[in-house]
């Protein structure tokens, strides 16, 4: 198991509980990732929709596998179940399953 071999791209909104939950999991496991803000750059939203086949975010691309419309909890569960990270019992530094304002 080696976190160094992970290629992670996250498609997130600038301000959103779901997006911040994904960021919190990346921080919790000290994972390097590329963030693509779909609000600040509409081209990233288009790219996300083409790759995920749907319009909802966050979407997380891990080593070529697309996790579409996921919470931080779901991202963490995937990473642990795939043996991509070792489980960490400590809580994340932000809520990992919290909606965006207005949803």
N, C-alpha and C positions, 0 to 999 in steps of 0.2 A: 504494500500500500504506500503510494507516494503522491503526496499532494503536488509535487513539482511537475508531474506529468499531466496536470489538468489544463485544458484550454477552455476558459469560461468567458462567454459574452452574455451580458445581461441587458435586456431591453426594459427600461424603467421610465416612469414619469418623474419629473423634477420633485414634486411634493405629493406624496401619496403614502398612506399607511402600508399598503401591500408592497410597494417598491422599497420603502424604508426597511421592511421586514426582511427582504432579500438582501439588502445591503448589510443588515445586522448579522445575518448568517455568514456572509463573506468575511466580515470583521471577526466574528467569533472563531472561525477556523483559520483566520489569517491567510485567506486565499487571494491570489492575484487574479484579477478579472478585468475585462474591458467593459466599461459602461457606455451604453448608447441611450441617450436621453431622447425619448420619442416626442416630447413636448417641444424642446428647444430645436430639434432637427426633424422635420417631417419626413425626410428621406429615411431616417432610421425606423419610423413607424411603418413606412411602406416595406422596408426590408424585413422587419419583424413579421408583418402580415404575410409576406411571400414565403418566409421560412417556416412559420408556424401554422399557416393555413387558416388563421382566425385573427380577429382584431383586438383581443383583450390582452392586457398586460398585468403583471410582469410576465415576461418570457425569459427563460434562461437556457442558453445553449451550452451543454457540457460535453466536450469531446465529440461534437457532432450530433448529440441527442438533444432534441428540443423538448423542454418542459414548458408547456404553454399555459398561460393564465394560472400561475402558481403563487402560493404564499411562501414566506420564508420557511415555515414549518415543513411544507412539502418539498422544498429544495433540500433542506437538511435531511429529511427522511430518505430522499433519493440518493444523496451523497453517501450516507451511512450504509444503506442497503446494497449499494453497488461497490462497497468497500473502497470508496474513493477518499474517504476521511475516516479517522477513528472517532467514535462518539465522544463528545465532551459533555459532561453533566452540567457544567456552569450555564446559567441562563445567558441569552443574547443581551446586548446592551440597549435593545429597543424591542417593542412588541413585534412578533413575527407573524401574526395572523390578525392584522387590523386593517379595516377598510379605508378607502380614500374618503375624504370629506364629500358629503353629498351622495354617498352610495349606501 
